[in-house]
Amino acid sequence: MSCCQTRADACSDDLVEHCSLDNWQRPLLNLARQDLQPVVALGKFDAMHKGHRALCIQAARMGGQPWMMSFSGMGEVLGWASRLPLVADSDRPHILAGWAQACAGRTPHQRYVPFTALRNLSPEEFVAVLAEDFRVAGVVVGENYRFGYKAAGDAKLLQELAHQHGISVAITELMGAGVPGRVGILIQSQALFGTGENAEGRGPAGPALPPHRFHAL
């Protein structure tokens, strides 16, 4: 068992890690491919859609092992109303495995870090965590990404700070923004309520994914 506890319904491959306050700082490692340095996509990832898959594809193009990192417990800390997740934990490993072909055969991994562990960090301190604790070689974010205490940092500042640590940063554009009939896909997940329509039904072979959830198409 890794230092990050993987929920029982995730999968034996430990694709999805749920860390505690005691163990979240371990480097991002794929034990099956230790030759690949981690390249991490940063975001919320409540949904698993094209925009999130595009971040993982970019991470693979940078030559690394794709990782997705997001926060756990954010809603409770910030006082948001309780709601069910857009994508169930039990579905995430299947979706991540389905992205491997598009990611140069590298199945993305995901780590949840307790929001309380990082919420008060300045942008500079946050980037230091990426470099010194997670030991990432690269970072991928959407162009509207914010980070640091009170969202003080933007994607451009992330790029500048990461450069000081020798970390490459790729900034991706919004997918579908400005296109009639589409919604910018790298948006806050709170806006993603409603009934999905006109889906093309694409996705990985294997277990059928339940309806009324958001997945990469």
N, CA and C atoms as a LAMMPS dump frame, in Angstrom:
ITEM: TIMESTEP
0
ITEM: NUMBER OF ATOMS
651
ITEM: BOX BOUNDS ff ff ff
-5.0000000000000000e+02 5.0000000000000000e+02
-5.0000000000000000e+02 5.0000000000000000e+02
-5.0000000000000000e+02 5.0000000000000000e+02
ITEM: ATOMS id mol type element x y z
1 1 1 N 0.854 -1.194 0
2 1 2 C 0 0 0
3 1 3 C 0.885 1.239 0
4 2 1 N 0.604 2.161 -0.876
5 2 2 C 1.38 3.393 -0.929
6 2 3 C 1.03 4.261 0.263
7 3 1 N 1.829 5.303 0.467
8 3 2 C 1.571 6.185 1.611
9 3 3 C 0.256 6.908 1.435
10 4 1 N -0.176 7.072 0.214
11 4 2 C -1.485 7.669 -0.043
12 4 3 C -2.501 6.548 -0.102
13 5 1 N -3.493 6.599 0.742
14 5 2 C -4.466 5.533 0.801
15 5 3 C -5.351 5.569 -0.43
16 6 1 N -5.415 4.456 -1.164
17 6 2 C -6.272 4.344 -2.331
18 6 3 C -7.587 3.722 -1.894
19 7 1 N -8.698 4.326 -2.216
20 7 2 C -9.989 3.823 -1.78
21 7 3 C -10.235 2.443 -2.363
22 8 1 N -10.954 1.635 -1.615
23 8 2 C -11.139 0.244 -1.985
24 8 3 C -11.816 0.091 -3.332
25 9 1 N -12.684 1.039 -3.709
26 9 2 C -13.403 0.901 -4.965
27 9 3 C -12.656 1.528 -6.127
28 10 1 N -11.419 1.967 -5.928
29 10 2 C -10.686 2.59 -7.03
30 10 3 C -10.226 1.515 -7.996
31 11 1 N -9.078 0.898 -7.75
32 11 2 C -8.646 -0.242 -8.528
33 11 3 C -7.322 -0.705 -7.976
34 12 1 N -6.934 -1.934 -8.303
35 12 2 C -5.711 -2.495 -7.753
36 12 3 C -4.481 -1.792 -8.281
37 13 1 N -4.601 -1.081 -9.388
38 13 2 C -3.456 -0.393 -9.976
39 13 3 C -3.144 0.919 -9.276
40 14 1 N -3.939 1.306 -8.304
41 14 2 C -3.695 2.532 -7.555
42 14 3 C -3.619 3.75 -8.46
43 15 1 N -4.53 3.847 -9.396
44 15 2 C -4.527 4.999 -10.295
45 15 3 C -4.997 6.26 -9.59
46 16 1 N -5.818 6.122 -8.566
47 16 2 C -6.375 7.276 -7.862
48 16 3 C -5.96 7.201 -6.4
49 17 1 N -5.223 8.211 -5.944
50 17 2 C -4.72 8.252 -4.575
51 17 3 C -5.447 9.33 -3.778
52 18 1 N -5.881 8.979 -2.582
53 18 2 C -6.509 9.923 -1.658
54 18 3 C -5.589 10.07 -0.454
55 19 1 N -4.906 11.199 -0.356
56 19 2 C -3.9 11.392 0.685
57 19 3 C -4.495 12.052 1.927
58 20 1 N -3.813 11.862 3.04
59 20 2 C -4.186 12.498 4.3
60 20 3 C -3.199 13.612 4.615
61 21 1 N -3.447 14.313 5.702
62 21 2 C -2.533 15.378 6.12
63 21 3 C -1.168 14.83 6.529
64 22 1 N -1.098 13.544 6.797
65 22 2 C 0.157 12.945 7.25
66 22 3 C 1.055 12.463 6.114
67 23 1 N 0.498 12.309 4.901
68 23 2 C 1.29 11.63 3.883
69 23 3 C 1.19 12.214 2.474
70 24 1 N 0.671 13.419 2.354
71 24 2 C 0.402 13.961 1.019
72 24 3 C 1.654 14.418 0.286
73 25 1 N 2.795 14.529 0.975
74 25 2 C 3.976 15.143 0.377
75 25 3 C 4.893 14.179 -0.369
76 26 1 N 4.523 12.931 -0.434
77 26 2 C 5.377 11.967 -1.128
78 26 3 C 5.495 12.322 -2.611
79 27 1 N 6.68 12.109 -3.22
80 27 2 C 6.833 12.378 -4.659
81 27 3 C 5.809 11.606 -5.488
82 28 1 N 5.433 12.168 -6.611
83 28 2 C 4.522 11.497 -7.529
84 28 3 C 5.298 10.402 -8.252
85 29 1 N 4.901 9.157 -8.033
86 29 2 C 5.624 8.033 -8.61
87 29 3 C 4.667 7.068 -9.291
88 30 1 N 5.063 6.586 -10.455
89 30 2 C 4.394 5.467 -11.099
90 30 3 C 5.36 4.296 -10.998
91 31 1 N 5.089 3.378 -10.076
92 31 2 C 6.034 2.301 -9.814
93 31 3 C 6.272 1.43 -11.037
94 32 1 N 5.304 1.406 -11.956
95 32 2 C 5.466 0.596 -13.163
96 32 3 C 6.358 1.272 -14.2
97 33 1 N 6.498 2.602 -14.105
98 33 2 C 7.316 3.341 -15.076
99 33 3 C 8.165 4.369 -14.345
100 34 1 N 9.116 3.898 -13.554
101 34 2 C 9.949 4.805 -12.78
102 34 3 C 10.935 5.572 -13.646
103 35 1 N 11.033 5.185 -14.923
104 35 2 C 11.918 5.912 -15.834
105 35 3 C 11.313 7.224 -16.293
106 36 1 N 10.023 7.408 -16.073
107 36 2 C 9.335 8.615 -16.522
108 36 3 C 9.195 9.601 -15.37
109 37 1 N 9.578 10.848 -15.601
110 37 2 C 9.387 11.88 -14.588
111 37 3 C 7.94 12.355 -14.603
112 38 1 N 7.4 12.725 -13.454
113 38 2 C 5.999 13.151 -13.411
114 38 3 C 5.791 14.531 -14.028
115 39 1 N 4.755 14.629 -14.837
116 39 2 C 4.279 15.913 -15.348
117 39 3 C 2.834 16.03 -14.888
118 40 1 N 2.543 17.041 -14.089
119 40 2 C 1.266 17.096 -13.394
120 40 3 C 0.343 18.147 -13.995
121 41 1 N -0.913 17.738 -14.208
122 41 2 C -1.973 18.658 -14.605
123 41 3 C -2.681 19.117 -13.337
124 42 1 N -2.87 20.417 -13.212
125 42 2 C -3.473 20.984 -12.01
126 42 3 C -4.887 21.46 -12.309
127 43 1 N -5.811 21.172 -11.407
128 43 2 C -7.186 21.611 -11.605
129 43 3 C -8.105 20.935 -10.603
130 44 1 N -9.412 21.094 -10.807
131 44 2 C -10.382 20.493 -9.895
132 44 3 C -10.754 19.085 -10.326
133 45 1 N -11.013 18.868 -11.6
134 45 2 C -11.272 17.544 -12.156
135 45 3 C -12.487 16.867 -11.543
136 46 1 N -13.497 17.641 -11.166
137 46 2 C -14.746 17.036 -10.714
138 46 3 C -15.363 16.209 -11.831
139 47 1 N -15.357 16.763 -13.021
140 47 2 C -15.799 16.035 -14.202
141 47 3 C -14.57 15.425 -14.866
142 48 1 N -14.801 14.497 -15.783
143 48 2 C -13.706 13.896 -16.549
144 48 3 C -14.057 14.112 -18.018
145 49 1 N -13.641 15.26 -18.565
146 49 2 C -14.092 15.62 -19.902
147 49 3 C -12.921 15.894 -20.828
148 50 1 N -13.228 16.34 -22.038
149 50 2 C -12.202 16.539 -23.057
150 50 3 C -11.099 17.483 -22.603
151 51 1 N -11.473 18.524 -21.905
152 51 2 C -10.472 19.476 -21.456
153 51 3 C -9.475 18.847 -20.503
154 52 1 N -9.964 18.005 -19.598
155 52 2 C -9.073 17.329 -18.662
156 52 3 C -8.203 16.305 -19.384
157 53 1 N -8.801 15.594 -20.322
158 53 2 C -8.008 14.639 -21.103
159 53 3 C -6.932 15.361 -21.897
160 54 1 N -7.253 16.542 -22.423
161 54 2 C -6.268 17.314 -23.188
162 54 3 C -5.072 17.694 -22.325
163 55 1 N -5.311 17.994 -21.055
164 55 2 C -4.203 18.307 -20.154
165 55 3 C -3.287 17.097 -19.989
166 56 1 N -3.875 15.916 -19.848
167 56 2 C -3.07 14.701 -19.704
168 56 3 C -2.314 14.383 -20.986
169 57 1 N -2.942 14.605 -22.122
170 57 2 C -2.26 14.386 -23.4
171 57 3 C -1.055 15.302 -23.513
172 58 1 N -1.222 16.559 -23.117
173 58 2 C -0.104 17.503 -23.157
174 58 3 C 1.01 17.061 -22.209
175 59 1 N 0.644 16.541 -21.048
176 59 2 C 1.655 16.046 -20.108
177 59 3 C 2.471 14.927 -20.734
178 60 1 N 1.802 14.03 -21.452
179 60 2 C 2.515 12.941 -22.121
180 60 3 C 3.406 13.478 -23.234
181 61 1 N 2.934 14.491 -23.952
182 61 2 C 3.736 15.082 -25.024
183 61 3 C 5.005 15.737 -24.487
184 62 1 N 4.976 16.132 -23.227
185 62 2 C 6.16 16.727 -22.603
186 62 3 C 7.158 15.658 -22.155
187 63 1 N 6.831 14.406 -22.44
188 63 2 C 7.757 13.322 -22.183
189 63 3 C 7.653 12.676 -20.826
190 64 1 N 6.638 13.023 -20.071
191 64 2 C 6.547 12.515 -18.711
192 64 3 C 5.389 11.572 -18.477
193 65 1 N 5.274 11.142 -17.227
194 65 2 C 4.14 10.362 -16.762
195 65 3 C 3.028 11.329 -16.367
196 66 1 N 1.865 11.264 -17.039
197 66 2 C 0.785 12.202 -16.72
198 66 3 C 0.188 11.951 -15.332
199 67 1 N 0.054 13.032 -14.585
200 67 2 C -0.623 13.023 -13.295
201 67 3 C -1.656 14.146 -13.284
202 68 1 N -2.748 13.912 -12.566
203 68 2 C -3.723 14.952 -12.279
204 68 3 C -3.713 15.171 -10.77
205 69 1 N -3.585 16.417 -10.347
206 69 2 C -3.609 16.709 -8.92
207 69 3 C -4.716 17.692 -8.603
208 70 1 N -5.514 17.356 -7.623
209 70 2 C -6.589 18.243 -7.198
210 70 3 C -6.741 18.142 -5.686
211 71 1 N -7.614 18.978 -5.139
212 71 2 C -7.776 19.066 -3.69
213 71 3 C -8.975 18.26 -3.212
214 72 1 N -8.856 17.696 -2.043
215 72 2 C -9.995 17.073 -1.368
216 72 3 C -10.404 17.95 -0.189
217 73 1 N -11.681 17.904 0.139
218 73 2 C -12.176 18.652 1.29
219 73 3 C -12.339 20.138 1.07
220 74 1 N -12.247 20.601 -0.17
221 74 2 C -12.351 22.036 -0.427
222 74 3 C -13.741 22.561 -0.081
223 75 1 N -14.76 21.809 -0.47
224 75 2 C -16.123 22.256 -0.218
225 75 3 C -16.425 22.434 1.257
226 76 1 N -15.963 21.483 2.058
227 76 2 C -16.21 21.568 3.495
228 76 3 C -15.513 22.776 4.107
229 77 1 N -14.274 23.022 3.693
230 77 2 C -13.511 24.141 4.249
231 77 3 C -14.125 25.475 3.854
232 78 1 N -14.582 25.587 2.609
233 78 2 C -15.109 26.852 2.102
234 78 3 C -16.607 27.012 2.332
235 79 1 N -17.237 26.006 2.928
236 79 2 C -18.651 26.12 3.254
237 79 3 C -19.591 25.947 2.089
238 80 1 N -19.175 25.205 1.057
239 80 2 C -20.056 24.966 -0.08
240 80 3 C -21.136 23.964 0.308
241 81 1 N -22.26 24.04 -0.357
242 81 2 C -23.338 23.088 -0.121
243 81 3 C -22.881 21.688 -0.532
244 82 1 N -23.264 20.697 0.251
245 82 2 C -22.888 19.32 -0.041
246 82 3 C -23.616 18.823 -1.283
247 83 1 N -22.903 18.074 -2.131
248 83 2 C -23.514 17.5 -3.332
249 83 3 C -22.744 16.25 -3.73
250 84 1 N -23.38 15.43 -4.548
251 84 2 C -22.723 14.235 -5.046
252 84 3 C -21.66 14.619 -6.065
253 85 1 N -20.597 13.824 -6.193
254 85 2 C -19.572 14.124 -7.198
255 85 3 C -20.119 13.951 -8.606
256 86 1 N -19.582 14.721 -9.541
257 86 2 C -20.003 14.592 -10.932
258 86 3 C -19.563 13.261 -11.523
259 87 1 N -18.42 12.767 -11.095
260 87 2 C -17.932 11.451 -11.509
261 87 3 C -17.618 10.657 -10.251
262 88 1 N -18.2 9.491 -10.115
263 88 2 C -17.98 8.668 -8.929
264 88 3 C -16.539 8.173 -8.873
265 89 1 N -16.02 8.013 -7.67
266 89 2 C -14.662 7.498 -7.505
267 89 3 C -14.491 6.154 -8.197
268 90 1 N -15.517 5.324 -8.163
269 90 2 C -15.416 3.994 -8.759
270 90 3 C -15.281 4.045 -10.275
271 91 1 N -15.691 5.155 -10.898
272 91 2 C -15.593 5.293 -12.354
273 91 3 C -14.243 5.827 -12.812
274 92 1 N -13.556 6.547 -11.945
275 92 2 C -12.352 7.264 -12.371
276 92 3 C -11.246 6.359 -12.926
277 93 1 N -10.919 5.234 -12.285
278 93 2 C -9.866 4.395 -12.851
279 93 3 C -10.177 3.917 -14.26
280 94 1 N -11.435 3.579 -14.529
281 94 2 C -11.81 3.127 -15.866
282 94 3 C -11.611 4.241 -16.891
283 95 1 N -11.971 5.455 -16.505
284 95 2 C -11.82 6.587 -17.421
285 95 3 C -10.346 6.872 -17.669
286 96 1 N -9.552 6.904 -16.608
287 96 2 C -8.119 7.164 -16.757
288 96 3 C -7.462 6.107 -17.633
289 97 1 N -7.83 4.848 -17.441
290 97 2 C -7.272 3.78 -18.266
291 97 3 C -7.655 3.965 -19.728
292 98 1 N -8.849 4.495 -19.965
293 98 2 C -9.294 4.733 -21.329
294 98 3 C -8.564 5.867 -22.021
295 99 1 N -7.888 6.712 -21.252
296 99 2 C -7.124 7.819 -21.835
297 99 3 C -5.705 7.419 -22.213
298 100 1 N -5.276 6.22 -21.845
299 100 2 C -3.876 5.825 -22.034
300 100 3 C -3.45 5.882 -23.493
301 101 1 N -4.292 5.405 -24.393
302 101 2 C -3.911 5.382 -25.805
303 101 3 C -3.624 6.781 -26.327
304 102 1 N -4.428 7.753 -25.918
305 102 2 C -4.213 9.136 -26.356
306 102 3 C -3.013 9.768 -25.668
307 103 1 N -2.543 9.152 -24.587
308 103 2 C -1.412 9.685 -23.807
309 103 3 C -0.148 8.866 -24.041
310 104 1 N 0.08 8.472 -25.277
311 104 2 C 1.286 7.721 -25.653
312 104 3 C 1.423 6.425 -24.865
313 105 1 N 0.287 5.808 -24.552
314 105 2 C 0.308 4.549 -23.83
315 105 3 C 0.543 4.675 -22.339
316 106 1 N 0.536 5.895 -21.823
317 106 2 C 0.798 6.128 -20.404
318 106 3 C -0.518 6.446 -19.696
319 107 1 N -0.952 5.559 -18.841
320 107 2 C -2.204 5.78 -18.133
321 107 3 C -2.032 6.884 -17.099
322 108 1 N -2.821 7.946 -17.174
323 108 2 C -2.714 9.011 -16.167
324 108 3 C -3.069 8.499 -14.772
325 109 1 N -2.423 9.082 -13.792
326 109 2 C -2.74 8.829 -12.389
327 109 3 C -3.324 10.111 -11.799
328 110 1 N -4.042 9.958 -10.692
329 110 2 C -4.625 11.126 -10.031
330 110 3 C -4.334 11.076 -8.537
331 111 1 N -3.971 12.229 -7.979
332 111 2 C -3.765 12.338 -6.531
333 111 3 C -4.624 13.462 -5.972
334 112 1 N -5.331 13.144 -4.884
335 112 2 C -6.076 14.146 -4.133
336 112 3 C -5.249 14.558 -2.919
337 113 1 N -5.02 15.85 -2.771
338 113 2 C -4.28 16.399 -1.64
339 113 3 C -5.255 17.185 -0.762
340 114 1 N -5.212 17.023 0.561
341 114 2 C -6.126 17.78 1.422
342 114 3 C -5.979 19.287 1.197
343 115 1 N -7.094 19.942 0.953
344 115 2 C -7.088 21.381 0.696
345 115 3 C -6.456 22.146 1.85
346 116 1 N -6.689 21.675 3.066
347 116 2 C -6.155 22.38 4.233
348 116 3 C -4.631 22.371 4.275
349 117 1 N -3.997 21.43 3.58
350 117 2 C -2.536 21.355 3.591
351 117 3 C -1.898 22.457 2.755
352 118 1 N -2.633 22.961 1.763
353 118 2 C -2.042 23.904 0.817
354 118 3 C -2.759 25.245 0.739
355 119 1 N -3.908 25.388 1.381
356 119 2 C -4.76 26.555 1.157
357 119 3 C -4.089 27.869 1.521
358 120 1 N -3.175 27.873 2.491
359 120 2 C -2.555 29.12 2.943
360 120 3 C -1.195 29.393 2.311
361 121 1 N -0.787 28.573 1.373
362 121 2 C 0.516 28.762 0.748
363 121 3 C 0.489 29.912 -0.251
364 122 1 N 1.542 30.684 -0.267
365 122 2 C 1.698 31.716 -1.297
366 122 3 C 1.993 31.031 -2.625
367 123 1 N 1.867 31.742 -3.747
368 123 2 C 2.238 31.138 -5.031
369 123 3 C 3.654 30.581 -5.02
370 124 1 N 4.572 31.31 -4.421
371 124 2 C 5.967 30.847 -4.374
372 124 3 C 6.097 29.551 -3.575
373 125 1 N 5.394 29.468 -2.451
374 125 2 C 5.454 28.267 -1.618
375 125 3 C 4.801 27.081 -2.316
376 126 1 N 3.721 27.341 -3.026
377 126 2 C 3.038 26.263 -3.737
378 126 3 C 3.94 25.658 -4.81
379 127 1 N 4.607 26.49 -5.571
380 127 2 C 5.502 25.987 -6.62
381 127 3 C 6.68 25.24 -5.996
382 128 1 N 7.14 25.691 -4.842
383 128 2 C 8.215 24.982 -4.144
384 128 3 C 7.774 23.571 -3.76
385 129 1 N 6.514 23.409 -3.381
386 129 2 C 5.984 22.082 -3.073
387 129 3 C 6.029 21.193 -4.313
388 130 1 N 5.629 21.746 -5.457
389 130 2 C 5.675 20.974 -6.699
390 130 3 C 7.09 20.498 -6.996
391 131 1 N 8.059 21.375 -6.762
392 131 2 C 9.445 21.057 -7.095
393 131 3 C 10.1 20.146 -6.064
394 132 1 N 9.938 20.469 -4.787
395 132 2 C 10.712 19.798 -3.739
396 132 3 C 10.016 18.573 -3.153
397 133 1 N 8.687 18.61 -3.064
398 133 2 C 7.965 17.467 -2.506
399 133 3 C 7.508 16.501 -3.598
400 134 1 N 6.794 17.018 -4.582
401 134 2 C 6.28 16.152 -5.639
402 134 3 C 7.328 15.844 -6.705
403 135 1 N 8.357 16.683 -6.796
404 135 2 C 9.482 16.48 -7.721
405 135 3 C 9.02 16.35 -9.168
406 136 1 N 8.182 17.267 -9.574
407 136 2 C 7.65 17.218 -10.927
408 136 3 C 8.655 17.799 -11.911
409 137 1 N 8.612 17.291 -13.13
410 137 2 C 9.452 17.82 -14.203
411 137 3 C 8.701 18.837 -15.039
412 138 1 N 7.369 18.765 -14.984
413 138 2 C 6.559 19.682 -15.773
414 138 3 C 5.18 19.858 -15.174
415 139 1 N 4.516 20.927 -15.594
416 139 2 C 3.169 21.249 -15.121
417 139 3 C 2.33 21.661 -16.323
418 140 1 N 1.068 21.251 -16.332
419 140 2 C 0.123 21.637 -17.378
420 140 3 C -1.101 22.247 -16.71
421 141 1 N -1.524 23.422 -17.187
422 141 2 C -2.712 24.082 -16.639
423 141 3 C -3.502 24.726 -17.771
424 142 1 N -4.775 25.007 -17.503
425 142 2 C -5.568 25.798 -18.421
426 142 3 C -5.218 27.268 -18.285
427 143 1 N -5.545 28.039 -19.307
428 143 2 C -5.145 29.443 -19.315
429 143 3 C -5.819 30.262 -18.224
430 144 1 N -6.913 29.746 -17.646
431 144 2 C -7.608 30.469 -16.576
432 144 3 C -7.255 29.94 -15.188
433 145 1 N -6.189 29.192 -15.076
434 145 2 C -5.815 28.576 -13.797
435 145 3 C -5.365 29.628 -12.789
436 146 1 N -5.827 29.483 -11.549
437 146 2 C -5.422 30.341 -10.437
438 146 3 C -4.903 29.453 -9.311
439 147 1 N -3.962 29.973 -8.534
440 147 2 C -3.391 29.17 -7.461
441 147 3 C -2.827 30.083 -6.38
442 148 1 N -2.463 29.466 -5.249
443 148 2 C -1.933 30.229 -4.131
444 148 3 C -3.039 30.803 -3.264
445 149 1 N -2.661 31.319 -2.11
446 149 2 C -3.631 31.854 -1.157
447 149 3 C -4.476 32.944 -1.797
448 150 1 N -5.794 32.79 -1.658
449 150 2 C -6.769 33.707 -2.243
450 150 3 C -6.59 33.844 -3.751
451 151 1 N -6.148 32.747 -4.4
452 151 2 C -5.983 32.711 -5.86
453 151 3 C -5.113 33.853 -6.358
454 152 1 N -4.026 34.113 -5.632
455 152 2 C -3.165 35.253 -5.956
456 152 3 C -2.364 35.056 -7.231
457 153 1 N -2.118 33.802 -7.619
458 153 2 C -1.289 33.547 -8.79
459 153 3 C -2.099 33.116 -9.997
460 154 1 N -1.622 33.466 -11.187
461 154 2 C -2.258 33.023 -12.422
462 154 3 C -1.293 32.138 -13.201
463 155 1 N -1.721 31.706 -14.384
464 155 2 C -0.911 30.78 -15.172
465 155 3 C 0.435 31.386 -15.553
466 156 1 N 0.448 32.666 -15.86
467 156 2 C 1.709 33.314 -16.236
468 156 3 C 2.689 33.33 -15.068
469 157 1 N 2.199 33.644 -13.858
470 157 2 C 3.074 33.643 -12.69
471 157 3 C 3.574 32.23 -12.403
472 158 1 N 2.709 31.244 -12.575
473 158 2 C 3.126 29.861 -12.391
474 158 3 C 4.298 29.529 -13.308
475 159 1 N 4.199 29.968 -14.541
476 159 2 C 5.265 29.714 -15.509
477 159 3 C 6.576 30.364 -15.066
478 160 1 N 6.481 31.592 -14.574
479 160 2 C 7.679 32.313 -14.141
480 160 3 C 8.323 31.651 -12.923
481 161 1 N 7.506 31.28 -11.938
482 161 2 C 8.037 30.67 -10.723
483 161 3 C 8.59 29.274 -10.995
484 162 1 N 7.893 28.516 -11.819
485 162 2 C 8.348 27.163 -12.127
486 162 3 C 9.689 27.18 -12.845
487 163 1 N 9.889 28.172 -13.7
488 163 2 C 11.155 28.295 -14.429
489 163 3 C 12.334 28.401 -13.461
490 164 1 N 12.114 29.052 -12.33
491 164 2 C 13.178 29.199 -11.333
492 164 3 C 13.581 27.862 -10.718
493 165 1 N 12.685 26.88 -10.789
494 165 2 C 12.969 25.544 -10.252
495 165 3 C 13.311 24.549 -11.359
496 166 1 N 13.428 25.02 -12.585
497 166 2 C 13.73 24.126 -13.693
498 166 3 C 12.559 23.281 -14.139
499 167 1 N 11.338 23.749 -13.875
500 167 2 C 10.124 23.022 -14.235
501 167 3 C 9.514 23.645 -15.484
502 168 1 N 9.201 22.812 -16.467
503 168 2 C 8.526 23.287 -17.673
504 168 3 C 7.033 23.441 -17.404
505 169 1 N 6.422 24.449 -18.005
506 169 2 C 4.987 24.683 -17.841
507 169 3 C 4.343 24.851 -19.209
508 170 1 N 3.263 24.115 -19.438
509 170 2 C 2.458 24.267 -20.649
510 170 3 C 1.108 24.844 -20.248
511 171 1 N 0.684 25.89 -20.941
512 171 2 C -0.604 26.537 -20.679
513 171 3 C -1.517 26.256 -21.862
514 172 1 N -2.642 25.603 -21.615
515 172 2 C -3.55 25.217 -22.683
516 172 3 C -4.71 26.2 -22.791
517 173 1 N -5.219 26.354 -23.999
518 173 2 C -6.369 27.223 -24.236
519 173 3 C -7.654 26.492 -23.876
520 174 1 N -8.706 27.262 -23.623
521 174 2 C -10.019 26.674 -23.383
522 174 3 C -10.491 25.961 -24.632
523 175 1 N -11.122 24.808 -24.451
524 175 2 C -11.67 24.064 -25.579
525 175 3 C -13.137 24.414 -25.763
526 176 1 N -13.514 24.839 -26.951
527 176 2 C -14.907 25.125 -27.243
528 176 3 C -15.352 26.518 -26.874
529 177 1 N -14.492 27.309 -26.244
530 177 2 C -14.877 28.668 -25.874
531 177 3 C -15.101 29.501 -27.123
532 178 1 N -16.208 30.204 -27.177
533 178 2 C -16.488 31.065 -28.311
534 178 3 C -17.124 30.361 -29.491
535 179 1 N -17.32 29.034 -29.395
536 179 2 C -17.932 28.284 -30.483
537 179 3 C -19.431 28.19 -30.225
538 180 1 N -20.279 28.642 -31.169
539 180 2 C -21.728 28.591 -30.954
540 180 3 C -22.194 27.177 -30.615
541 181 1 N -23.025 27.071 -29.591
542 181 2 C -23.567 25.78 -29.209
543 181 3 C -22.686 24.971 -28.291
544 182 1 N -21.526 25.518 -27.935
545 182 2 C -20.629 24.787 -27.044
546 182 3 C -20.305 25.64 -25.826
547 183 1 N -19.839 24.968 -24.79
548 183 2 C -19.439 25.647 -23.565
549 183 3 C -17.94 25.502 -23.42
550 184 1 N -17.256 26.562 -22.984
551 184 2 C -15.83 26.438 -22.705
552 184 3 C -15.613 25.317 -21.709
553 185 1 N -14.788 24.334 -22.063
554 185 2 C -14.78 23.084 -21.322
555 185 3 C -13.927 23.117 -20.069
556 186 1 N -12.964 24.018 -19.994
557 186 2 C -12.16 24.126 -18.777
558 186 3 C -12.778 25.175 -17.865
559 187 1 N -13.989 24.883 -17.391
560 187 2 C -14.711 25.831 -16.558
561 187 3 C -14.915 25.226 -15.183
562 188 1 N -15.325 26.042 -14.238
563 188 2 C -15.571 25.542 -12.897
564 188 3 C -16.697 24.521 -12.925
565 189 1 N -16.51 23.434 -12.21
566 189 2 C -17.458 22.333 -12.283
567 189 3 C -18.821 22.695 -11.712
568 190 1 N -18.893 23.732 -10.863
569 190 2 C -20.196 24.093 -10.316
570 190 3 C -21.175 24.492 -11.411
571 191 1 N -20.665 24.885 -12.584
572 191 2 C -21.54 25.306 -13.672
573 191 3 C -22.008 24.141 -14.516
574 192 1 N -21.569 22.922 -14.206
575 192 2 C -21.828 21.79 -15.074
576 192 3 C -23.055 20.976 -14.661
577 193 1 N -24.072 21.626 -14.123
578 193 2 C -25.271 20.907 -13.763
579 193 3 C -26.27 20.946 -14.911
580 194 1 N -27.116 19.923 -14.985
581 194 2 C -28.094 19.855 -16.052
582 194 3 C -28.006 18.506 -16.739
583 195 1 N -28.763 18.334 -17.789
584 195 2 C -28.798 17.076 -18.521
585 195 3 C -27.943 17.17 -19.764
586 196 1 N -27.004 16.242 -19.927
587 196 2 C -26.173 16.232 -21.122
588 196 3 C -26.975 15.784 -22.331
589 197 1 N -26.754 16.423 -23.475
590 197 2 C -27.465 16.078 -24.695
591 197 3 C -26.489 15.956 -25.853
592 198 1 N -26.907 15.19 -26.867
593 198 2 C -26.153 15.064 -28.116
594 198 3 C -24.752 14.506 -27.91
595 199 1 N -24.558 13.684 -26.875
596 199 2 C -23.259 13.044 -26.685
597 199 3 C -23.04 12.021 -27.782
598 200 1 N -21.795 11.824 -28.166
599 200 2 C -21.485 10.924 -29.266
600 200 3 C -21.245 9.495 -28.803
601 201 1 N -21.252 9.272 -27.497
602 201 2 C -21.138 7.913 -27.006
603 201 3 C -19.757 7.316 -27.06
604 202 1 N -18.725 8.138 -27.254
605 202 2 C -17.374 7.598 -27.319
606 202 3 C -16.827 7.374 -25.921
607 203 1 N -15.903 6.456 -25.803
608 203 2 C -15.295 6.166 -24.52
609 203 3 C -14.619 4.82 -24.549
610 204 1 N -13.942 4.445 -23.47
611 204 2 C -13.214 3.184 -23.452
612 204 3 C -14.147 1.997 -23.451
613 205 1 N -13.695 0.891 -24.061
614 205 2 C -14.456 -0.339 -24.004
615 205 3 C -14.403 -0.882 -22.589
616 206 1 N -15.403 -1.658 -22.233
617 206 2 C -15.397 -2.216 -20.882
618 206 3 C -16.69 -1.892 -20.17
619 207 1 N -16.64 -1.731 -18.856
620 207 2 C -17.867 -1.497 -18.087
621 207 3 C -18.594 -0.244 -18.556
622 208 1 N -19.908 -0.38 -18.685
623 208 2 C -20.703 0.775 -19.086
624 208 3 C -20.687 1.803 -17.971
625 209 1 N -20.46 3.058 -18.34
626 209 2 C -20.456 4.119 -17.34
627 209 3 C -21.886 4.57 -17.083
628 210 1 N -22.235 4.828 -15.835
629 210 2 C -23.607 5.201 -15.497
630 210 3 C -24.024 6.501 -16.172
631 211 1 N -25.323 6.685 -16.416
632 211 2 C -25.808 7.938 -16.991
633 211 3 C -25.77 9.063 -15.976
634 212 1 N -26.038 10.282 -16.459
635 212 2 C -26.167 11.465 -15.605
636 212 3 C -24.867 11.826 -14.91
637 213 1 N -23.734 11.467 -15.514
638 213 2 C -22.431 11.888 -15.021
639 213 3 C -21.652 12.442 -16.194
640 214 1 N -20.63 13.22 -15.9
641 214 2 C -19.829 13.841 -16.946
642 214 3 C -18.563 13.029 -17.175
643 215 1 N -18.307 12.702 -18.437
644 215 2 C -17.119 11.951 -18.802
645 215 3 C -16.518 12.572 -20.056
646 216 1 N -15.26 12.231 -20.338
647 216 2 C -14.624 12.69 -21.571
648 216 3 C -15.299 12.011 -22.745
649 217 1 N -15.614 12.791 -23.778
650 217 2 C -16.265 12.249 -24.97
651 217 3 C -15.279 12.174 -26.115
